[in-house]
Amino acid sequence: MLTRLIAAALLALPSPLLAQALTPAQVDTIDAIVAKSLADTGVPSASIAVVRGDRIVLAKAYGKQSETRKVADPAAPYQIASISKQFTAAAILLLEDRGKLSLDDHVSKYIPGITDGDRVTIRQLLSHTSGLQDYWPQDYSFKAMATPVTPQQIVDRWAKKPLDFAPGTQWQYSNTGYVVAGMIVEKVSGMPLLTFLQRNVFEPLDMTALDQDLALGPKYPSGYGRYALGPVRVETPAAHGWLYAAGELSMSASDLAKWDIARLKRSVMPADDWQVQETPVKLADGSTNGYGLGVSMGSRDGHRYVEHSGEAVGFLSENIVFPDDKIAIVVLTNSWFSDAFIRIARGIEKVVLPATDSAATDANANTAALTRARTVYDQLRGGALDRALLTEDANFYFTPTALADYRTSLAALGEPTDFRQVGTTRLRGGFVNRVYRVTYPDRILSISTYALPGETGAFEQFLVAPAQ
C-alpha cells in the first residue's frame, strides 16, 4: 500500500522535478573529473554534493580522508572555513529582523576599542569594506597560530591598528571584520555564535555543523599540506580559536547543500534577508566588486551565481549556487596545496550546466616584483635561500624540512620555459598579493605570494603548488 501511495505521489509531481536526477553517464563523468583532479594534484580526498531544484541529487566522497579513515565517507565533516562567513552574516540579519540591531549601526555601539569604531558599520564588517586589517592573509599557518587565541586577542592585535582605508571607500578581504561581527552576535544574542546558529539555522534545516576546532582526531578527516611538489603530509592544525566567526564551521557536503537549498527556496530566513545578503555592496564612489554580505555574486557564461570558497589549515572548499538554474555545487577537499577544489567544481558545472567556465585573463606583471619572485624561486630550487628576502613569518614557514622538499622536488624539473605573473595585483592584510605561473615542458606550477609594499618588499608568503 505504501509503495503504491509513493508511486502515485511521484506521478503527481510536475515532470521537470522528475528529470532532476543525474544520469548514470553524468555521474560517471563527475567520478572521472574528481579522480583525475585528485590524481593530478596529489590531493588525498574530496567530498561533493550536487543540488537540483529542491533536493540533493548526488553526494559522494572519494579518496583518503585521513591516515585512519581509508574509506571515504560522504557524511564526514570537512572544515569549510570562510564559507562560514555567510552563516555569521545570516545571524546578523536574523538579529536585525528581531529589532536587536541594525546593519548600519556603528561597531562602537557593541564592541569598544575598535579603531574608528564610531565610523565603521556592521554592514561594512560583513562586506569587507570596513578598513580593518586582515589578520590572516597568508595561505599557511603563521607563527602566532601555534598558540590558542580568543576573539578579543585578535581584536586587540589587529582591530586596534590604524585602518587600511577610510570605511566604505575600498574593498579588502578582512577576517578581522568577521571576528568583530561574531562578537556582536554573541553580545546581542546573549549566547555563543555557534549556539545561535544551531537554534536558528542548523536545527530547522536538519543540518549537522561542528566547531572545526573540535572536529579533530581519528573520527574526522585530516588536513594535508605539501611543500612545493614534495611529499603530501598531514598538517598540524592551528591552535584553538583562530577561525571563529570568520570560518569556524565543519560540516559534510550534504549538510552545506541543505543550506544551498534553503537559499534557493528562500527558507529559514525571510526572503528579503536573502536578497540583502546577495546584493553587492557599493563603495563611496558607487563602484562594486560584486561582494555582498558573506557571499560573492557574478555571472559566468550567462549563469548568475552566488559563491564563496574557504581555506582552513589543510582544507580548501568551494560552494556555488546558480539561483536561476536551481542548481548548487559543493566541493570539499582535505588539502590546501592545489586548485583541485576549483577544478572539480568547474568540471561539475560543465556536466550540470551548459557552457560554463571562462578563461582567466592575465594582468600586467610588476617588473620589480617579478624579478624578486624569480630570484627566490631559483634559490629554492638550488637550496640556498637568502632569508633577508623574507619576513619573520615566511622564515618561520621555511623550516629545514620545507626547504629540503622544495629543493628536491623543484630541482628535478630543470629550467622553466616561462615565468610570469597572472591575474591582478591586490592588497590584503597590509601585503601585496601576486600569483605567478611557472611553465615546464610537461607541467605548470603556480606560486602564491604576499609581500610587503614597495619595490623591495620582503615576501610574507611564497607557496608553490601544481596548476593546470
Buried (B, 14 or more C-beta within 10 A) or exposed (E): EEEEEEEEEEEEEEEEEEEBEBEEEBBEBBBEBBBBBBEBBBBBBBBBBBBBBEEBBBBBBBBBBBEEBEEBEBEBBBBBBBBBBBBBBBBBBBBBEEEBBBBEBBBBBBBEEBBBBEBBBBBBBBBBBBBBBBBBBBBBBBEBBEEEBEBEBBBEBBBEBEBBBBBBEBBBBBBBBBBBBBBBBBEBBEEEBBEBBBEBBBEEBEBBBBBBBEBBEEEBBBBBBBBBBBEBBBBEBBBBBBBBBBBBBBBBBBBBBBBBBBBBEBBBBEEEBBEBBBBBBEBEEEEBBBBBBBBBBBEBEEBBBBBBBBBBBBBBBBBBBBBEBBBBBBBBBBBBBBBBBBBBBBBBBBBBBEEBEEEEEEBEBBEEBBEBBBEBBBBBBEEEBEEEBBBEBBBBBBEEEBBEBBBBBBEEBEEBEEBEBBBEBBBBBBBBBBBBBBBBEEBEBBBBBBBEEEEEBBBBBBBBBBBB
